[in-house]
Amino acid sequence: ESRFENWGWHASELAIQENAVTLARYATICQQAGLVPIVEPEVLCDGTHSLETCQNVTERVLAATYKACNDHNLYLEGSLLKPNMVTAGMQCPTKYTPEQVAEATVTTLQRTVPAAVVGVTFLSGGQSEEAATVNLNAINQYQDPGRKPWALSFSYGRALQASVLKAWAGKAENVKAGQFELHKRANANHLACLGKYSGDVQGASGNESLFVANHSY
């Protein structure tokens, strides 16, 4: 995974290029070893930046990433992309609708991601469980079927696990409750992949923000 701080219009070109090359090298090495690479360039949501700024930076990052992938002769049909959705910074005073997030995200992908890429599996990037699902649903509904040659799915961490961990709480007697939460959240996101999520699935974490400032693994 490569992570990019979103410094408005001043995102470092050197950082973008260096990380793009590193991702391309990683992806090529994976394929040489018989593995399917998941290319993960993430523009972080820390900050007050607008939706438009995130779109601008994400387009630059994805364009550089696929230029590097082509330079390294990556077999695009044997790879997946795991990007951020295009969202405003967590401290941005303007609140955008799922439809606006969907338009910005799909437009960004259309401008930068080759049609040969098999699928796009979004990371949740600190969104609440519900926001991540609702935004994924809006993305799949946008321009349906439109010019979206990739499967648009999810590869969530926090937005798939938060309610599970809260229900389980590390106790053996709560295992079934945790499994039930996982099933609910997975099914909600399955429906969102089809653009058929109605927003009626509430988990133990629900709309709680999962954002962690300066999050690192």
Secondary structure, DSSP 8 states (H G I E B T S, - for coil): -EEE---GGG--HHHHHHHHHHHHHHHHHHHHTT---EE-EEE---SS--HHHHHHHHHHHHHHHHHHHHHTT--GGG-EE--------TT-SS---HHHHHHHHHHHHHHHS-TT--EEEE--TT--HHHHHHHHHHHHHTTSSTT--SEEEE--SHHHHHHHHHHHTT-GGGHHHHHHHHHHHHHHHHHHHTT---S----SSTT-----TT---
